[in-house]
Amino acid sequence: MAFCVGAAAVALIAPATLRADEFRTPAVSALRVDWRAALDQLRGEIGTQPAIASRFTFTGVDPSRRSDLPPALVQLNAITSALFTGISQSAVPVLLPFDTASWLATDGATDSATLARYQQGFRPAEMFDAGPAGYDALFALEPGAGDDMPARIFAEPVEVQITGSLLTYDLDDPRADTSAPVLAFAARFPGLRRFIREGYLRYAFTRFGVAYVVSIQCLDSTPRRKRLACREAYPVAERFLKALRVVGGMPAPPLPDRATGIAERPVTPSPDFTYRPSGDIIANSGSRNQGGRPDPTAYSQIRFPLAQAPAYIHSQSSRLRRAERQRSGADEPSGPYAYPWRDNFCEGRSFGVGQCPAGRGHQGQDIRPGACLPGSEDCDPRQQAVVAVRDGMLIRSPRQQAATLQVNSATEHIRFRYMHMDPRRMDRDGVLNGRRVAEGEPIGVVSNYLDRPNGTTRHLHFDVQLFTPDGWLWVNPYVTLISAYERLIGGHGSEIGREQPTAPALAKSDAPGSAEN
């Protein structure tokens, strides 16, 4: 009986040359799961409790066939699904900081205090999402939880995310391989890598043929009461890693690799929608006065994040727009309420963004809604709706100003983040961890919140993250938004002004930081 579904995915075919105005789809590699290794690990973990181990059956089955499911996994999923809804939908072995055997050996209670006892002090899962691509989960550790944890300055619970995925996006990634091995975990997690990237401490490893990444958002700086320093995050992440156990998942048919191709767009020309090329940011507006980076990829076929047109993508910096107007010697060519759109993904910020020439950038795109159209009786300019771009699950804790929508399907493992909506309103409307939403469903209104009301201009910051062997990384959503807007208005836009110099070589530094988004 062969339990291993297959070897690592083969390399994808290189894309064909694109015409100037064509968009491409992303390339994705599909991994293969070694379910024999997962079952062996499960058997060893529950074997410490003989009375519990006798409740599981490991023999007489062939899990390489979906029709002949391994009883031990079916039995495990039946137990843990009470805590992690839909866990059997994960097509990869689910590793979580949960000791199933010890929990069952006592009372199996589901109150927070009991669960924390069997989760090394971590609170019950804030979010758990499982599907054909794998799973994602979010846990939190309260200050002072755990007898062996060092003191820290940061006064809030530390949120820890874990992702296990069959799908990894094949990015042109100039900042890969910046990690270091973690010798203390070499025996338990061979090949474990630790690194700080794009504002997150990350621990990446491969187990059962699957890519797993544990991550904590932090600053690579001195500790502060309101911002977690990465040095404070190390012991939290390593406590999480030590507690990981197999708690569920189910074999599924292998997924195919996907080579890059030509993205579909409307055929009918739009009479007025125009946009500048990807990477054509305002001159010298990038970090270290560098430019943008052309990226013709439409990373997903999404619904546009604002409920209605018109909408405009431009820099929100009046200083930059004023300087651009002075340099051109003419009226502002792309004001905040006008076409053509202009890329601002690599505009200067202190955020680490590996896809930008200087290694720092904006992370996403700023979108302004247009004025109410003539005859729009139900349009309130201060109540313009923000909607879900796909069916998916929300990731957002109370009081946070950002909401993330995650898609987990047989073809995608991708995230979309929305910023600057009022956190009090999002709390009131239930835009919180674990809520499932449908494409087009309202999730908020365009606002101007940045740490406080009126902290920025009234706009929506929208960004895209893909799962890679280094975890979730930001990519430029500009072309994704152009194609989504074309579908919203039912017309093919026109690219103008393609005099784009070759992007300079990417810098090696990638220090995370914080600045206005």
N, C-alpha and C positions, 0 to 999 in steps of 0.2 A: 504493500500500500504506500503510494507516494504522497507525502503531505505537502511538499514544497510545490507551490504553484508555478514557479519559474525563476529565472535569473533577473538581474538588473535590466532596466529598459535600454534598448539600443539607442544610438544617437539619431537625432532627427535630421531630415534632409534640409539642406540649406535653402533659403527662400529664393525664388526667382527675382530678377530685377524688377522693381516697381516703377511705373510711370510717375511723373512728378506729383500728380494729385491723387494717386491711389493709396489706400490704407491697407495694412496687413493685419492678420489675426496672429495671436501669440502661439509660440511653440510650447508644448507641454509633454513632459515625460511621465509615463505611468510605471510605477514600481510593482514588484511582485512580492507577495507575503509568504513567509515560511511559517505556516500554521503549526507544524510539528514542534518547532522551537517554542512557539507561544504556549502550546499545551504542556510541554515539558516544564516550562517556567511556572505555569499555573499549578501543576502537580507538586512541584517542590515547595511553592508558597503555602498551599493549604495542607501539605503533609505534616506541618508542625502541629496541627490539630487533628489527630487520628479520627475522632468522632465526627468531625466535619468532613474530612477527606472521604469517608465512606459514603457520603451522600452524592459523590460525583463519579461518573463513568468515563473512563479514558480509552477503553479498548473496543475493538470490533467494528470500527467505522472508518470511512475514508472521506475526510473533510475536503479533499480536492474536488468532490462532487457536491454541488449545492443540494441535490436531492437526498444526500446521505449525511446530514449534519452531525457533527460530533456532540454526543450527549453532554459532555462536561461543559461545553460552551453554552449549549441551550439551557442547562441547569443554572449556570452562572448568570446568564443574562436574565433569567426569570427572577433571580434573587436581587440583582443589583438594579434592575429597571425601576424598582420602587424608589430608588434614590437618584438615578440618572436616566431620565425619561428617554426612550428611544435608543438605548445603548446597543441593542441588537442590530440597528441600522448601520453601525460603523463597519466598514469593510476592512478595517485594520484592527489588530489587538489594541484594546483601550488600556492604557497605562494611566493610573490615577493614584494619588496618595491616600489609598483606602485599603485597610486590612480586613478583607471580607471574612476570612476564617475566624479571626478573633472577635469580630463583631457578631457573627452568628453564634459563637460559643458562649456569648453572654445573653443579653436580652434582645438584641436586634432592634433596639429603639431607634427612632428617627429624630429625636429632639436635637437641638444644636449642640448641647453640651456632650451628649453621648457620641454624636458623629465626630466632633472635634477630638475626642479621646482616641478614636480609631483612624484619625487623619493627621496625626502628629501635630495637633493643635490648630490645624487649618479649619476655618469655618466651613459649613456646608457649601457645596458648589454654588457660586453666584450665577454661573451660566454653564450649560452643557449642551452641545449641539453635535449630533452624529448623522452621518449620511454616506453616500457612495464614495466620496473622496476620503473619508476618514472621520476625525472628530476634533473638537476644540472644547476646552474647559477653562474656567476661571475660578480661582480660589483666592482667599484672603487670609492673612495672618495678622491677628490683633497685636498691638504693642504689648510686650510682656508675656505673650503666649509662648510656652515651652520653657522648661527649667534651664536648658543649656544654651539659650540664645543670648548673645551679647547685647548690651544696651545700645540703643540708637537714638539719634536726635529726632528723626522724622516721627511725627506724632500720630499719623494716621495708619490704618491697616495697610499692609503691603499686598498688592494684587499680583498674583502669579498666574500666567497663562501657559497652557500646554497645548500643542497641536501635534497630531499624528496623521500623516497624509500619504495617500497613494500617488497623488499628483504633485509634481514640482514644476514650476515654470522655468523655462530655459532662457534666462536673461543674459545679455551682454553685460557682465558684471565685473568691472575693473577692480572692485574692492573685495573680491573673494579671497579666501585663504589668508585672512589676517588673524586667525585664531591661534590659541595655544592649547596644548593638551592639559588635562587636569589629572595629574598623577595619582591623587588620592582616590580617584574613581576609576582608575584604569582597569582593575579586575572586574568590576561590576558593569561598567559601561565602556567597553573597548572602543577607542576612537573618539571618545567624548571631547568636544571642543568648547572652550569658553572664550567669549569675546564681547566687546561693547560695540554696538553698531546702531546707527540711526536712533539714538536715544534709548536703547534697550540693552540691558545685560542679557546675554543669550548663552544657553548651553544646548548644543546641537549634537545629536548622535543618531546612529542607525541601529535598529533592533528589529529582528524578524524580517529584514529586508525593507523596513519602513523608515521614513524620515520623521524624526521627532525633534521638536525644539521647545525648550522651557525658557520663558522670557519674563523680565520684570522691567518696567519703564523706570528710568533713573537718570540722574545727572552724574557725569564723570567729573565731580568737583567736590568741594568740601560739604559736609553734611549741613542741612538746613531743616528747620522745624517743619516747613511746609513743602519741601522738595526732598525726595529720597536720593541720597548719594549712592552711587553704584557700589562703593565699598560696604555700605550698610546692607545692600541687596545680596551680596555673596552668601552669607550664612543662611538667608531665607531660601534662596534658590537651592542650595545644597541640602538643606533640610527636606525640601520638597522632593529632590531627586532620590534621596535615601528611602523615602516612604513609598515610591512608586511600586505598584503591584498590577498584575493583570486582572482586570475587573469585568471584561466583557468584549464584545465584538463578534462578528460572524463572517465566515468565508463568503465571497461573492465572485461572480465571473470576472476574469481579468479585464481591466480597462485598456483601451488602445492608446498608444502614443498619438499625439496630434502634431503634424508639421504645420509650419506657418503657411498661410494662404492669403488670397485677396478678400478683403472684407466687403460684404454687400452694402450698397448705398442706394438711395433713391435715384431713379434715372432722370426724372423731370427736373430741369434746372430751377433753382429758386430765383425769383426776380430781384431779390435785394440782399440775401445773406452772403457775406464775404468774410474771409478770415485770412490772417497772415500765416506763414508756414510754421510748423512745429519747430521750436528752438529759437524762433525769432523774437527774443525778449527785447525790452527797451535797452538801447545801447549802454553798456557799462553798468547795468543794474544788477548783475550777478555778483556773488561773493568774489572778492579780489578783482573786481571789474571784469570778470569773465562773462562770456555769453551763455546762451542756452545750449541745449543738446537736442538735435533733431531726432524725433522718434515717431515714425509713421504708424505705430501700432494702435489699433482699436482693441483694447484688452478684453472687452466684453460687449455684447449687444444689449445695452441697457435702455431703459426709459429715461428721458431727461429728468434731472432731479427737481426742477421747478415745474409746477403744475401747468403753466401756460407760457407761451411766447408773447412778446419778444423777451430775450434775455441777452446779456452781454458779458463776455469774458475779457477783463482788462486788469491791469495793475490797480490796486486800491490806494497806491501812494500818490497823492496829489503832487508831491515834490518831484517824483520821477516823471509824471505826465507833463508837468510844467517845463522841466528840463528838456524833455523830448520835443515839446512844441517850440521852445527857443532854438534848439538845434536845427529844426526843420525850417524855421523862418516862416511858418504858415500856421493856419488854424490847426488846432489839435486834431491829428488825423484819426485818432481812435479814442474818443472820450468815453466816459463811463456809461453813456447811454447811446452808443452808436456802433455800427459796423464800421470797419472790420474788427473781428475778434483778434486778441493778441495773447500769446502764450505768456504765462508768468510762473511756470513751475520752478525754474531755476533762479528766480529773482532772489536777491540777497537776503538771507536770514541766517540765524545761527544753528538751524536744525541740520543734522547730518542727513544728506541725501546722496546716496552713492551714484545715482544716475545723472548727477550734475557735474559739470567740469571741475568746479572747485571743491567738490565733496560736500557742499552745503547748499541749501536752497529752501524753497517755500513749502515743499511736500505736495502741494496740490494746485488747484486753480480757484481763483476768486470769481464768483458769478454775481452780477447785479440783475435783479428783475427789472423789466421795462416798466414804463408808466402804464396806467390802465388805458386800454384801448377805447376809442370813442364808442359810445353805446354800451359799454360794459357796466350794466346796472349793479351787478353783484361784486364788483372789484373794489377792494379796499387796499390802497397802496401800502398800508402797514400790516396787512394780513395776507400777504402772498404766500401761497402754500408751498411747502417742501414735501416731496413724495418719495416713497420707496422706489428705487430704480430697478429692483428685481424682487422676486419672492425670496425671503430669507429670514434670519434671526438677528435680533438687535443685541448689541453688546454695549451696555452703558450702566454705570453705577449711579446712584442718586447724587445730585449736585454737580455732576460733571457737565462741562459745556459741550463735549463732543459725543456724538452718537455714531456707532459703527454698525453697518448692515453687512452680515456675512452670508455668502452663498456657498453651499456645499452640495455639489451634484456630481454626476458621472463624468462631466466634462470640465468643471470649474471648481477651484477652491480659491475664492477671491473675496476681498473686503472693500467696502465703500464707506468713507467717513464723512460726516456732515459736521460743520462747526459754526458757532456764533448764534445759534438759537438760544432762547432764554432757558437756563436750566430749571428754573422754578416751574415754568410752564411744561417742560418735558417731564418733570417729576409728576406733575398733576395729571398729565395726559397718559401716563403709563409707558413712556418711551424708556424702557428699562430692560435690564438683562433678561434674556430668555423669551422675550415677546416675539412671536412670529408675525410677520407682516406680508401682505401681498403686493405685487408690483402695482404702483400707482396709488397705493394707500397713503393718505396724508400722515406725516409724522411730525410736523411742526410748521412754523412760519419763518420767513426770512427776518433776521433781527440783527442787532449790533452788539452782542454780548462778547466781551473778551475779559475774563476775570471779574468784570463788573458790568452793569448796564452802561450803554453808551461808550463802551471801551474801544470801539472801532466803527467804521462806516457800516451802513446797512447793506449787507451782502451775505452770500453763502460761500463758505470755503468747502470745497469738495475734493476728496482725494481717493486714490486707489492703491491697495496693497495686494501683492501676490505672494503665495507661499513658495519658498525656495529652500534649498538645503541650508541656508542661513536664517530661515524663519521668514517672517512677514517683512517685505521690503516695499518701499514706495516707488511707484512708477508714474510717468507723466500721463495724466488723464485727459490731456488736451484733445487728442485725436478721438478718444473714446467719446468725449462730450460733443465734438463736432458731428460725429456720425449719429449720436443720439438726438441731437437738435435737428438734424436733417430729417430724421424720421418723425419728429414732433411736428415740424412745419410741412412735411411732405415734399421737400425739394432738395436738390443737390446744390450745395454751396459752391462758391468760386474762391479759389486761392489766389491771393494777390501778393505782389512784392517779393518774389523768390530771388533775392540777392543775398543768400546766406553763406557766410564764410564757413570753412571747415572748423568744427569745434576743436578748441585746444586740448592737448593731452590732459587727462584727468589727474588731479593731485592725489597724493597718497594719504593725506590726512583725512580723518573722518570723525571729528570730535563732535559729540552731541551737545546741544545747548537749547536755549529757549528764546523765542522772540515772537512778535506778533505774527499770526497766521492770517 
